[in-house]
Amino acid sequence: MRSGSADSSARPHSVKDLLARRGPALTRITDQAARQDFWHGWLSARLAADIRSRVCGVAERAGTLVIFAETAAWSARLRFAVLELEPDIRAADPELTRIEVRVLPRR
């Protein structure tokens, strides 16, 4: 039988300790979620209401901002809107190297 005190240093004592051990993965996920929220809000403030309601996702990966539209038709309209906003998008994040619009149908 083991005593509880001998192994206690290896066990997390709180949720904070547990999360600290998973820090890098959780930090990356949290950062991605924060960037998605930022771009979603940023685009919502600048796109026309009819186009804004057709955006079904935003992701930033390796210097590429990907904006998802719910249909191919809305994707085409969104591309034109994004072209007009491109200087402002690049000013908001100068590290972006590409901006893409893709189709991602809603379920």
C-alpha positions in Angstrom: 0.0 0.0 0.0 1.3 3.4 -0.9 1.0 6.4 1.3 -0.8 9.4 -0.1 2.0 11.8 0.7 4.7 10.1 -1.3 2.8 10.5 -4.6 1.1 13.8 -3.9 3.7 15.9 -5.8 2.9 14.2 -9.1 -0.9 14.6 -8.8 -2.6 17.9 -9.6 -4.1 19.6 -6.6 -6.4 21.8 -8.5 -8.0 22.5 -11.8 -5.4 25.3 -12.3 -2.6 22.7 -11.8 -4.2 20.4 -14.3 -4.7 23.1 -16.9 -1.1 24.2 -16.4 0.1 20.8 -17.5 -2.0 21.0 -20.6 -1.0 24.6 -21.2 0.5 24.7 -24.7 -2.4 22.8 -26.3 -5.0 24.8 -24.4 -3.2 28.1 -25.1 -3.2 27.4 -28.8 -6.9 26.5 -28.8 -7.7 29.6 -26.8 -5.6 31.8 -29.1 -7.4 30.4 -32.1 -10.8 31.0 -30.6 -9.8 34.6 -29.7 -8.7 35.2 -33.3 -11.9 33.8 -34.7 -13.9 36.0 -32.4 -11.8 39.0 -33.4 -12.3 38.5 -37.1 -15.9 37.6 -36.8 -16.6 40.9 -34.9 -14.3 42.9 -37.2 -16.1 41.6 -40.4 -19.5 42.0 -38.8 -18.9 45.6 -38.2 -17.8 46.2 -41.8 -19.9 43.9 -44.1 -23.4 44.7 -45.3 -26.1 43.0 -43.3 -27.1 40.6 -46.1 -23.6 39.4 -46.6 -22.7 39.4 -42.9 -25.6 36.9 -42.2 -24.2 34.5 -44.8 -20.7 34.2 -43.3 -20.7 30.9 -41.4 -17.1 30.9 -40.2 -13.7 32.6 -40.0 -10.4 30.9 -39.4 -6.8 32.2 -39.3 -4.1 29.6 -40.1 -0.4 30.2 -40.9 -0.8 33.7 -42.1 -4.0 33.0 -44.1 -7.4 34.4 -43.2 -10.1 32.1 -44.4 -13.7 33.4 -44.5 -16.5 30.8 -45.1 -19.7 31.6 -46.8 -22.8 29.3 -46.7 -23.2 28.9 -50.5 -21.2 29.4 -53.7 -23.4 32.3 -54.7 -22.7 34.1 -51.4 -19.1 33.2 -51.6 -18.8 35.1 -54.9 -20.5 38.2 -53.3 -18.3 37.9 -50.2 -15.2 37.8 -52.4 -16.1 41.2 -53.9 -16.8 42.6 -50.5 -13.5 41.3 -49.1 -11.6 42.8 -52.0 -12.9 46.2 -51.0 -11.9 45.5 -47.4 -8.6 44.0 -48.1 -6.5 47.1 -47.3 -8.3 47.4 -44.0 -7.9 43.7 -43.2 -4.2 43.9 -43.9 -3.9 47.0 -41.7 -5.7 45.1 -38.9 -3.1 42.3 -39.2 0.0 43.0 -41.2 1.2 39.5 -40.8 -1.5 38.0 -43.0 -0.1 36.8 -46.3 -3.3 35.6 -47.9 -7.1 36.1 -47.6 -9.4 33.3 -48.9 -13.1 32.9 -49.2 -14.5 29.4 -49.2 -17.8 27.6 -49.1 -18.9 25.8 -46.0 -22.6 24.9 -46.1 -24.5 25.3 -42.8 -26.0 22.1 -41.4 
